[in-house]
C-alpha cells in the first residue's frame, strides 16, 4: 500500500473518521461534496470539501468524467489506503471523542 503524502490525511479527527467510513460503505459509489456531507452527520460542508480535495490530490480519489458537478470516486486502491489509515489510528478512538488522540494530534 502506498502512503498518503498529505500528513493531515493520516491524523485522526472525528470529521475525518466520519468521512472515511462514509466513503468505505460503498467503495464503488460516485460522490459529490453534498452527497458526502449528507451522509456524514455533524461534519461541515467545508470539512468535507477540504478532505475530498486532499484525497483527490493524493490520488486516493479520482474525478468522474462528464459530470456537471465535481463528482469523485475512490481510486482503484483508495479503499485499501483509507482502510489502512483507519487501522493505523490508535485504538480507542470514537467519533466525537478526541481523548484518545496521540499527543500533538488534537
Buried (B, 14 or more C-beta within 10 A) or exposed (E): EEEBEBEEBBBBBBBBBBBBBBBBEEBEBEBBBEBBBEBBEEBEEEBBBBBBBBBBEBBBBBEBEEEEEBBBBBBEEBBBBBBBBBEEBEEEBEEEEEEEBEEEEE
